[in-house]
Amino acid sequence: MNLQVLPLAITMMAGPQIMTAIVLVTTPKAVRSSLAFLAGVAISASVGVAIARGVFSLLGHGVSLGKSSDNSSVGHIVQYVLVALLLAAIVRNYVKRATIEPPKWLGSLMEAGPGRAFKTGLLLILLMPSDIVVMLTVGANLEQNHAGFGSAAVFIAATVLVAALPLLMLLVFRQRAERVMPGVREWMNSHSWLINIICCLIFILLILK
């Protein structure tokens, strides 16, 4: 697998995904719930990449994205459309920043146990549009390089590692993290519009790279 797709692991967890991980480390069952969430993320990312790999394997050479040097190729046109949509999303988030709030289900996770945390990790990756695009990108990369699903292990591990950062901070800086994380959670809740913009910018940079 082309290592250039590894930064996409950051995009996989950008937005509500990493916010979920931060919320879970502030719950009464922080460690157990966080581990369950990570298990859900690992399974959903693996299943998503496997499905994407299968889709592009079935398509085979039936769809040509064109040469990378051809600016008018279908691949580049898709990239331009994605960038335009992301720029529109940035403008929308900035204009409506005073009214944009994080998803309501995010706040309800404060009482979540391991079971719900696992389900959240499982569904969040498989149903998030940005994550679907990322997994399709990885699947296409595997097909173009004639690589099997095993080659995506590094990408999946990187995604889980990003998701595990709040838990790792809790385990390493126990008392300090317990004091800091609630404040981080509240800041992210009140600045969800800014987080959305940052996520869009990261995705644009990865597309144009």
Disulfide bonds with the S-S distance in Angstrom:
none
